[in-house]
Amino acid sequence: MFSGMSMAGSIKGSCILLLQALSEWKVARRPPRISMAPADWERSLRDPTAFYAECVRYFHSEAPAEFREHREYFHNVRENRRGYGENAFHTMWYFLLERFRPRNFLEIGVFRGQVISLVRLWARLRGVGCEVWGISPFSSAGDSVSTYRKDIDYYQDTLRNFEHFKLPAPGLLRAYSTDAQALELIGSKQWEMVYIDGNHDYEVARQDWEACSRSLQPGGVIVLDDSGLTTAFRPPIFATKGHPGPSQLAREVDRAKFREVIQVGHNRAFQRLPG
Ligand SMILES: C[S@@+](CC[C@H](N)C(=O)[O-])C[C@H]1O[C@@H](n2cnc3c(N)ncnc32)[C@H](O)[C@@H]1O
C-alpha cells in the first residue's frame, strides 16, 4: 500500500515522465535534417542543442527499427528501466558504429548491458565481427552523484538481456575499473572504441581516461558519458547535461592528441590522432 508521501511522489514522477514524453514527441514531429556526413557532425560541436534535437528526430524516424526496439526494451518504464541514457544516444551510437566500424569495443560501467548489447546488435545487423567487453562491479556500487538499486543481480541480468536479443554473450569482468585485473584487461589490446561510464568522480574518471587512452588504437574513439556541463548544450526537459567529474575531464583532454568528433547531449566522443 502507498503511504501519503510515496503516493504523492509516484504521481509527481508519473507527471514528469509524461511531460518529458510530450516534450520529446513535440521535438520529434519534424523530419530530421542531419546525416552521417562528417560535416554534419561538426555542427554538433558548434550548436550542440540544435544537433541534439536532430538526433532525437533521427532516432524516431531514420534509425534502424532494431535500434528503436532495443531502446524500448531497455527504457521500458513498466520494467523499471533496464538502462540509462536518452533516445538520442542510440542515434549517436548508430553514427559512431557505422562510421568507425570497430572490431572491438570496451565499456567501463555496464549496469544492465544496454550499450554493449547495442554494439553486438549492430555487429549482427552488419554481419561483422566485433569483440565486446564490459568492466563493472555488477553490484549497486555508485559514486558521489549516483546510486543504484540493490535488488538486482546485475551480472545475470546483463546476460539475460543479451539472451533476450539472442546475442552471443559478451566478455564481462567483475571488477572496479581501477583494479589490477581491470587494468590488465584494458592494457591487453589496442581498443578501437571505448565508452567510459563507470564511476563519475573526477579522480576515477581521470584514471579511466588515462588507462583507456594509453590502449586506444590511433584513429580509435573514446566516448565520455556525462561530460556536457562545460559545453553550450542546453538540455530539453527529457535530457541532462552531465556531471562535474567527467565534464572537467573532457575539458582537460589533450587536443594535440585527441580530436573531438561529435557531441550528442552529455556524450562527447574523442578520436585519437595518428602518431
Ligand atoms: C550510469 S551506470 C552505466 C550505464 C550503462 N553505461 C548504460 O548505458 O546502461 C554506471 C555503472 O558503473 C558501475 N560502476 C561504479 N563504479 C565503477 C567502477 N569504479 N568501475 C566500473 N564500473 C563502475 C555502476 O555500478 C553502474 O553499473
The ligand as a Gaussian input file, in Angstrom:
#p B3LYP/6-31G(d) Opt

LIG

0 1
 C       25.479000       5.009000     -15.209000
 S       25.712000       3.316000     -14.965000
 C       26.156000       2.745000     -16.561000
 C       25.012000       2.732000     -17.527000
 C       25.318000       1.995000     -18.793000
 N       26.524000       2.509000     -19.428000
 C       24.135000       2.083000     -19.735000
 O       24.248000       2.800000     -20.739000
 O       23.114000       1.492000     -19.444000
 C       27.288000       3.230000     -14.165000
 C       27.731000       1.819000     -13.851000
 O       29.094000       1.853000     -13.449000
 C       29.275000       0.989000     -12.336000
 N       30.468000       1.420000     -11.612000
 C       30.557000       2.146000     -10.470000
 N       31.844000       2.305000     -10.128000
 C       32.591000       1.680000     -11.073000
 C       33.973000       1.493000     -11.270000
 N       34.894000       2.000000     -10.423000
 N       34.385000       0.777000     -12.343000
 C       33.482000       0.262000     -13.237000
 N       32.162000       0.423000     -13.080000
 C       31.716000       1.122000     -12.027000
 C       27.987000       1.149000     -11.566000
 O       27.804000       0.112000     -10.633000
 C       26.970000       1.175000     -12.710000
 O       26.611000      -0.134000     -13.094000

